[in-house]
Amino acid sequence: MVSKFREKFVLSKQAAQKCDGERFNLRKLNELQVRKQYQIQITNRFAGLENLSDCEDIDRAWENIQKNNKTSAKESLGLHELKQHKPWFFEECLGFLDQGKQAQMQWLQDQSQINVDNLNNVRREASRHVRK
């Protein structure tokens, strides 16, 4: 019984965290002109919603409000552009990986102190390089 509740709770939490993929550039609201333009667009759109009848379905009214907010934000603020991250795993990382495999194979064949030190040095250099 408890496990079914946990599964449903986790699924509902995951569904609530999903976004529709549109993220607005909210930093533009710091600019006075953009903020005023956004406020004017919102008030104009809500003035149009007041003309609708009160007997309309509440879900439809909520959808209209959401749609008006999104279109106003998209027009005045624009969408937030995600940063393009540079790839961190490239040819040099492959070289360190190969060196680590060779050092580990040497250590497995002969577990002398020299091979242990060599393996530790290679691992240390690889982790330093990846951190950069």
SERO-4910 file (N, C-alpha, C, O; in steps of 0.05 Angstrom, whole numbers):
BEGIN
 pado doro    nc1    nc2    nc3   cac1   cac2   cac3    cc1    cc2    cc3    oc1    oc2    oc3
  Met    A     17    -24      0      0      0      0     18     25      0     13     44    -15
  Val    A     38     25     17     55     48     19     72     51     -6     76     74    -15
  Ser    A     81     29    -18     97     31    -42     81     42    -65     92     57    -82
  Lys    A     55     35    -67     38     45    -89     35     75    -86     36     90   -105
  Phe    A     32     84    -61     29    113    -56     55    127    -63     54    149    -75
  Arg    A     78    116    -56    104    128    -63    107    130    -93    117    151   -103
  Glu    A    100    109   -107    103    109   -136     86    131   -149     95    146   -166
  Lys    A     61    133   -139     43    154   -150     53    182   -143     52    200   -159
  Phe    A     64    184   -118     74    210   -110     98    219   -127    100    242   -135
  Val    A    116    200   -132    140    206   -148    132    213   -176    143    232   -188
  Leu    A    114    198   -188    105    204   -215     91    231   -217     96    246   -236
  Ser    A     75    238   -197     62    264   -198     82    286   -194     79    308   -206
  Lys    A    102    282   -178    123    302   -173    139    306   -199    146    329   -206
  Gln    A    146    284   -213    160    287   -238    144    301   -259    155    317   -274
  Ala    A    118    296   -260    101    309   -280     99    339   -274     97    355   -292
  Ala    A     99    346   -248     97    374   -241    122    389   -248    122    413   -253
  Gln    A    145    375   -247    171    388   -252    176    392   -282    193    408   -289
  Lys    A    162    378   -299    167    381   -328    157    408   -336    136    418   -327
  Cys    A    172    421   -354    164    446   -365    159    443   -395    167    423   -407
  Asp    A    145    462   -406    138    459   -434    161    468   -453    157    470   -477
  Gly    A    184    474   -442    207    481   -458    210    510   -464    231    518   -475
  Glu    A    191    527   -457    194    555   -462    203    569   -436    189    568   -416
  Arg    A    226    581   -438    237    596   -415    241    625   -425    253    629   -446
  Phe    A    230    643   -411    231    671   -419    255    685   -407    265    678   -386
  Asn    A    265    706   -421    288    721   -413    279    741   -392    273    764   -399
  Leu    A    277    733   -367    267    750   -345    286    773   -338    278    792   -324
  Arg    A    311    771   -346    330    792   -340    323    818   -354    330    840   -345
  Lys    A    308    816   -376    299    840   -390    280    857   -374    276    880   -379
  Leu    A    267    845   -354    248    860   -337    263    881   -320    250    899   -309
  Asn    A    289    879   -317    304    899   -303    305    925   -318    309    946   -306
  Glu    A    301    924   -344    301    948   -361    273    961   -358    253    948   -361
  Leu    A    273    987   -353    248   1001   -348    229   1001   -372    205    996   -370
  Gln    A    240   1005   -396    224   1007   -420    211    980   -426    187    979   -433
  Val    A    226    958   -423    215    932   -429    194    925   -408    173    913   -415
  Arg    A    199    932   -383    180    926   -362    153    940   -367    132    928   -364
  Lys    A    154    965   -375    130    980   -380    115    968   -404     90    966   -404
  Gln    A    130    961   -425    118    949   -449    104    923   -441     81    918   -450
  Tyr    A    116    907   -424    104    882   -415     79    887   -399     58    873   -403
  Gln    A     79    907   -381     56    913   -365     33    923   -382     10    916   -378
  Ile    A     39    939   -403     18    949   -421      6    925   -436    -19    924   -439
  Gln    A     22    907   -446     12    885   -461     -6    867   -443    -27    858   -452
  Ile    A      2    863   -419    -14    846   -400    -41    860   -395    -62    847   -395
  Thr    A    -40    886   -389    -66    899   -382    -84    900   -407   -108    896   -404
  Asn    A    -73    903   -431    -90    903   -455   -103    875   -459   -126    873   -466
  Arg    A    -87    855   -455    -98    828   -459   -119    821   -438   -139    808   -444
  Phe    A   -115    829   -413   -134    823   -392   -159    840   -396   -181    832   -388
  Ala    A   -157    864   -408   -180    880   -414   -198    865   -434   -222    866   -433
  Gly    A   -185    851   -453   -200    835   -472   -214    811   -459   -235    802   -468
  Leu    A   -202    800   -438   -214    778   -424   -238    786   -407   -256    770   -403
  Glu    A   -239    811   -399   -262    820   -383   -288    820   -399   -310    819   -387
  Asn    A   -286    822   -425   -309    823   -442   -322    796   -445   -345    794   -454
  Leu    A   -309    775   -437   -321    748   -439   -342    744   -418   -342    757   -398
  Ser    A   -361    726   -424   -383    722   -405   -373    706   -382   -354    690   -383
  Asp    A   -387    709   -359   -379    695   -335   -388    666   -334   -378    651   -319
  Cys    A   -406    659   -351   -416    631   -351   -397    613   -367   -403    589   -370
  Glu    A   -376    624   -378   -357    607   -393   -343    588   -374   -341    593   -350
  Asp    A   -334    566   -385   -321    545   -369   -296    556   -356   -281    572   -368
  Ile    A   -291    549   -330   -269    560   -315   -242    550   -326   -222    564   -326
  Asp    A   -242    525   -337   -217    515   -349   -210    531   -374   -186    536   -378
  Arg    A   -229    538   -390   -224    553   -414   -214    581   -407   -196    592   -420
  Ala    A   -225    593   -386   -216    619   -377   -187    618   -368   -171    636   -374
  Trp    A   -180    597   -353   -153    594   -343   -133    590   -366   -111    601   -366
  Glu    A   -141    574   -386   -125    570   -410   -120    597   -424    -98    602   -434
  Asn    A   -141    613   -426   -138    640   -439   -118    657   -424   -102    671   -436
  Ile    A   -120    656   -397   -101    672   -381    -73    663   -385    -54    679   -389
  Gln    A    -68    637   -385    -41    626   -389    -31    633   -417     -8    641   -420
  Lys    A    -48    630   -437    -40    636   -464    -33    666   -467    -13    672   -480
  Asn    A    -49    683   -455    -43    712   -457    -17    719   -443     -1    735   -453
  Asn    A    -12    707   -419     14    712   -406     37    703   -422     57    717   -425
  Lys    A     35    679   -434     58    669   -450     63    685   -475     86    691   -482
  Thr    A     41    693   -489     46    708   -513     57    736   -507     74    746   -521
  Ser    A     47    748   -485     58    775   -477     87    773   -470    103    790   -478
  Ala    A     94    752   -455    122    749   -447    140    743   -471    162    753   -473
  Lys    A    130    727   -490    145    720   -513    150    744   -531    172    748   -542
  Glu    A    130    761   -533    133    785   -550    151    806   -537    168    818   -551
  Ser    A    148    811   -512    163    833   -500    190    824   -488    210    839   -490
  Leu    A    192    800   -477    216    791   -464    233    773   -482    258    775   -481
  Gly    A    221    757   -498    236    739   -515    242    714   -499    238    713   -475
  Leu    A    252    694   -513    259    669   -500    288    669   -490    305    682   -501
  His    A    292    655   -468    319    653   -456    335    633   -472    326    610   -477
  Glu    A    358    641   -481    375    624   -497    394    609   -478    408    621   -461
  Leu    A    395    583   -481    413    567   -465    441    569   -474    447    572   -498
  Lys    A    460    568   -455    488    570   -462    497    544   -476    488    522   -469
  Gln    A    514    547   -495    526    524   -508    552    517   -494    571    532   -495
  His    A    552    494   -480    575    486   -465    595    473   -484    588    457   -502
  Lys    A    620    479   -480    641    466   -496    645    438   -487    642    432   -463
  Pro    A    650    420   -505    654    392   -497    679    389   -480    700    401   -486
  Trp    A    677    374   -459    699    371   -441    715    345   -447    738    343   -438
  Phe    A    703    327   -461    717    302   -467    727    303   -495    710    302   -514
  Phe    A    752    304   -500    763    306   -527    788    289   -528    793    273   -511
  Glu    A    804    293   -550    826    275   -556    846    273   -533    857    251   -528
  Glu    A    852    295   -519    871    295   -498    861    277   -475    877    263   -462
  Cys    A    835    277   -470    824    259   -449    828    230   -457    833    213   -440
  Leu    A    824    224   -483    829    197   -492    857    188   -487    863    165   -480
  Gly    A    876    206   -491    904    200   -486    909    193   -457    923    174   -451
  Phe    A    897    209   -438    900    203   -410    887    176   -403    897    161   -386
  Leu    A    865    170   -416    851    145   -411    869    122   -420    871    102   -406
  Asp    A    881    124   -443    899    103   -452    923     99   -434    931     77   -428
  Gln    A    935    122   -425    957    120   -407    950    106   -381    965     90   -371
  Gly    A    926    112   -371    916     99   -347    912     69   -350    919     54   -332
  Lys    A    902     61   -374    899     33   -379    926     18   -380    929     -4   -369
  Gln    A    945     31   -394    971     19   -396    985     17   -368    997     -4   -362
  Ala    A    982     38   -352    995     37   -325    981     16   -308    995      3   -292
  Gln    A    955     13   -311    941     -7   -295    949    -36   -304    952    -54   -287
  Met    A    953    -40   -330    961    -66   -340    989    -73   -330    995    -95   -323
  Gln    A   1007    -53   -330   1034    -57   -320   1034    -65   -290   1048    -82   -281
  Trp    A   1016    -51   -275   1014    -56   -246   1003    -84   -241   1012    -98   -223
  Leu    A    983    -93   -258    972   -120   -255    992   -141   -261    992   -163   -248
  Gln    A   1010   -136   -280   1031   -156   -287   1052   -157   -266   1062   -179   -259
  Asp    A   1060   -134   -256   1082   -133   -236   1074   -112   -215   1075    -88   -220
  Gln    A   1067   -121   -191   1057   -103   -171   1079    -91   -154   1078    -92   -129
  Ser    A   1099    -81   -167   1122    -68   -153   1114    -39   -146   1095    -28   -156
  Gln    A   1130    -28   -128   1125     -1   -118   1128     19   -141   1113     40   -141
  Ile    A   1145     15   -160   1149     33   -183   1124     34   -200   1115     56   -208
  Asn    A   1112     11   -204   1087     11   -220   1063     23   -205   1046     36   -217
  Val    A   1063     20   -179   1042     32   -163   1044     63   -164   1025     77   -168
  Asp    A   1069     72   -161   1074    101   -163   1067    112   -190   1055    134   -193
  Asn    A   1074     97   -211   1068    106   -238   1038    107   -242   1028    126   -254
  Leu    A   1023     87   -233    994     87   -235    981    111   -221    963    124   -231
  Asn    A    991    116   -197    980    139   -181    986    165   -195    969    183   -195
  Asn    A   1010    168   -206   1017    193   -220    999    197   -245    991    220   -250
  Val    A    995    176   -260    978    178   -284    949    186   -276    937    203   -288
  Arg    A    939    173   -255    912    180   -246    911    209   -236    891    223   -243
  Arg    A    931    218   -222    931    245   -212    932    266   -235    917    285   -235
  Glu    A    948    260   -255    950    278   -278    924    279   -294    915    300   -303
  Ala    A    911    256   -296    886    255   -311    864    270   -296    849    285   -309
  Ser    A    863    268   -270    842    282   -255    848    312   -255    829    328   -256
  Arg    A    873    320   -255    880    349   -257    871    360   -284    860    382   -285
  His    A    876    345   -304    869    354   -331    839    357   -334    829    376   -347
  Val    A    824    338   -324    794    338   -327    783    361   -311    763    373   -319
  Arg    A    794    368   -288    784    390   -272    787    417   -285    771    435   -279
  Lys    A    806    420   -304    811    446   -317    789    454   -335    790    475   -347
***
